[in-house]
Amino acid sequence: MWWPKDHNPQVPESTTIDVLIPALNEEKSIGHVLDAIPDGWVRRVVVVDNGSTDQTAVVAREHGAEVVFEQQRGYGAACLAGLRHLAHDPPDIVTFMDADFSDHPNELPRVVEPILNDGVDLVIGSRTIGQNEPGALLPQAVFGNKLACFLVEVLYGYRFTDLGPFRAVRWSSLQLIGMEDEDFGWTVEMQVKAAKMHLSAVEVPVSYRKRVGVSKITGTLKGTVLAGHKILYTIFKEYLDP
């Protein structure tokens, strides 16, 4: 579902929003990401350094983020480490975004709005219904998204157009979902488990640009194959798991 609101939402004083950003060798982009997060919306930003060999952690701290280290490689492993860190003082809403500056962090208000104003559990920032810079979404990513979303609709009855990384979820809903995936299946696991539990989920259009540097997943043949396999495996595994 596209949630096409055109006004600026407000964050209630009692509501806390934290941002979690997994990062691997993103020293050239992470500062731009952190600087673009709108003021007044976020309580704290946690960058999870997933075994970087560059200055990602240093730059992240310089730009105001808390840094957590997770040496086990994997997008999901990094996200799980970040959630363990947040659990000591959990927010009301967790927003996830990538560290490569392909997302537009200034669109965070749009992503959290359905939770703030309409009680939604999960919001997916959809790149396929948003504005994309030419070449930002590689053909293999477009095909994989379409196939995965088609299967989710057929098997679970929830219509999504994207498995995009820019998303927001209620902390309480995230605990119900019980995330487990440690690598490429993270985003689709969240969506299919939300569907299985009949949680409310909507999409909002988000902008997308070419990332800084080369993608570690769709930018390589190995990454594309492994990610595609894990996404399909997760969709069918959760469907067969009562």
Secondary structure, 3 states (H helix, E strand, C coil): CECCCCCCCCCCCCCCEEEEEEECCCCCCHHHHHHHCCCCCCCEEEEEECCCCCCHHHHHHHCCCEEEECCCCCHHHHHHHHHHHHCCCCCCEEEECCCCCCCCHHHHHHHHHHHHHHCCCEEEEECCCCCECCCCCCHHHHHHHHHHHHHHHHHHCCCCCCCCCCEEEEHHHHHHHCCCCCCCCHHHHHHHHHHHCCCCEEEEECCECCCCCCCCCCCCHHHHHHHHHHHHHHHHHHHHCC
